């Protein structure tokens, strides 16, 4: 009897989530999703993957360069798995193309656009999303005003292009803006962890704490994952996948 009641409760929750998703989506037509290929992540995302034709936010777990680089590589791995050329907008020429290549984003695939300030970057971001012929657009910005995010989300919906606002801060005070309401469909925070241990002396594959801290009509969750490989794919560390005390597929915690 208890299992029957539990099953009915879960069905009611799933139905309610579907209704909320439909209300939030409004008249927007689904452009499909880009799965991560990791069950624990895809199951907490609506429709089983990262929404295409939508705006997403990614930031480092701290204000330091290491977490910022991890966030950039996480974004690169996502757009690397989306077919077509990629526009990457920055305020200064500090993008390291070989590192993006190691995360799956071939340098021949992306167009590098340097702008002088956040306002110009946001304008380039919007134009790139409206173009409709790109596989994805990434823009590095310190601040993302609510009004600007709505314009970006609308542009992404119209063209079906995946947009990623990569939040980068030059000063600690700028980081306070992260967490303010925006129109982004998901918000991610990436922190560098000690790399995967090797059986011999050396440095193993980078490891990240990946936090999904906002997901429209979905769940929030945390994951410990290995960094994007040369195909832009994340992986569950072997020690977590095999550890019986760990949650399935590296998932640490999730809540509705």
JOVENRA-V258328 format. One record per backbone hydrogen bond with DSSP energy under -1.0 kcal/mol. NH is the residue of the N-H (numbers start at 1). CO is the residue of the C=O. E is the energy in kcal/mol with one decimal. If there is no record, write none. Layout:
BEGIN
nh=NH co=CO e=E
nh=NH co=CO e=E
END
This chain:
BEGIN
nh=5 co=1 e=-2.5
nh=6 co=2 e=-2.5
nh=7 co=3 e=-2.3
nh=8 co=4 e=-2.3
nh=9 co=5 e=-2.4
nh=10 co=6 e=-2.2
nh=11 co=7 e=-2.2
nh=12 co=8 e=-2.3
nh=13 co=9 e=-2.2
nh=14 co=10 e=-2.6
nh=15 co=11 e=-2.2
nh=16 co=12 e=-2.3
nh=17 co=13 e=-2.5
nh=18 co=14 e=-2.0
nh=19 co=15 e=-2.0
nh=20 co=16 e=-2.4
nh=21 co=17 e=-2.6
nh=22 co=18 e=-2.0
nh=23 co=19 e=-2.2
nh=24 co=20 e=-2.8
nh=25 co=21 e=-2.1
nh=26 co=22 e=-1.4
nh=28 co=25 e=-2.1
nh=34 co=50 e=-2.7
nh=41 co=38 e=-1.0
nh=42 co=38 e=-2.6
nh=43 co=39 e=-2.4
nh=44 co=41 e=-1.3
nh=48 co=45 e=-2.3
nh=50 co=34 e=-2.2
nh=52 co=32 e=-2.5
nh=56 co=163 e=-2.0
nh=57 co=186 e=-2.4
nh=58 co=165 e=-2.4
nh=59 co=188 e=-1.6
nh=61 co=190 e=-2.9
nh=68 co=64 e=-1.6
nh=69 co=65 e=-2.5
nh=70 co=66 e=-2.0
nh=71 co=67 e=-2.2
nh=72 co=68 e=-2.0
nh=73 co=69 e=-2.3
nh=74 co=70 e=-2.1
nh=75 co=71 e=-2.2
nh=76 co=72 e=-2.4
nh=77 co=73 e=-2.3
nh=78 co=74 e=-1.4
nh=79 co=75 e=-2.2
nh=80 co=76 e=-1.9
nh=81 co=78 e=-1.1
nh=82 co=79 e=-1.1
nh=86 co=109 e=-2.2
nh=87 co=136 e=-2.1
nh=88 co=111 e=-3.1
nh=89 co=138 e=-3.1
nh=90 co=113 e=-2.6
nh=94 co=92 e=-2.2
nh=100 co=96 e=-1.4
nh=101 co=97 e=-2.2
nh=102 co=98 e=-1.6
nh=104 co=101 e=-1.5
nh=105 co=100 e=-2.5
nh=109 co=106 e=-2.4
nh=111 co=86 e=-3.5
nh=113 co=88 e=-2.7
nh=115 co=90 e=-3.5
nh=121 co=117 e=-2.3
nh=122 co=118 e=-2.9
nh=123 co=119 e=-1.6
nh=124 co=120 e=-2.4
nh=125 co=121 e=-2.7
nh=126 co=122 e=-2.4
nh=127 co=123 e=-2.2
nh=128 co=124 e=-2.6
nh=129 co=125 e=-2.2
nh=130 co=126 e=-2.3
nh=131 co=127 e=-1.4
nh=135 co=85 e=-3.2
nh=137 co=162 e=-2.3
nh=138 co=87 e=-2.9
nh=139 co=164 e=-2.3
nh=140 co=89 e=-2.7
nh=141 co=166 e=-2.0
nh=149 co=145 e=-2.5
nh=150 co=146 e=-1.9
nh=151 co=147 e=-1.8
nh=152 co=148 e=-2.2
nh=153 co=149 e=-2.6
nh=154 co=150 e=-2.4
nh=155 co=151 e=-2.3
nh=156 co=152 e=-2.4
nh=157 co=153 e=-2.5
nh=158 co=154 e=-2.3
nh=159 co=155 e=-2.0
nh=160 co=156 e=-2.6
nh=163 co=54 e=-2.5
nh=164 co=137 e=-2.8
nh=165 co=56 e=-3.3
nh=166 co=139 e=-2.6
nh=167 co=58 e=-2.9
nh=168 co=141 e=-1.7
nh=174 co=171 e=-1.2
nh=175 co=172 e=-1.1
nh=177 co=174 e=-1.5
nh=178 co=175 e=-1.3
nh=180 co=177 e=-1.9
nh=185 co=55 e=-3.1
nh=187 co=214 e=-2.3
nh=188 co=57 e=-2.5
nh=189 co=211 e=-2.4
nh=190 co=59 e=-2.8
nh=191 co=209 e=-2.1
nh=193 co=207 e=-3.0
nh=196 co=205 e=-2.8
nh=208 co=225 e=-3.4
nh=209 co=191 e=-3.0
nh=210 co=223 e=-3.1
nh=211 co=189 e=-2.8
nh=212 co=221 e=-2.9
nh=213 co=187 e=-1.7
nh=213 co=211 e=-1.0
nh=214 co=187 e=-1.3
nh=216 co=185 e=-2.8
nh=218 co=215 e=-2.1
nh=219 co=44 e=-1.9
nh=220 co=255 e=-1.9
nh=221 co=212 e=-1.6
nh=222 co=253 e=-1.8
nh=223 co=210 e=-2.2
nh=224 co=250 e=-1.5
nh=225 co=208 e=-2.5
nh=226 co=235 e=-3.5
nh=227 co=206 e=-2.9
nh=229 co=233 e=-1.6
nh=232 co=229 e=-2.2
nh=235 co=226 e=-1.3
nh=241 co=237 e=-2.5
nh=242 co=238 e=-2.1
nh=246 co=243 e=-1.1
nh=250 co=247 e=-1.3
nh=251 co=248 e=-1.7
nh=252 co=222 e=-2.9
nh=255 co=220 e=-1.8
END
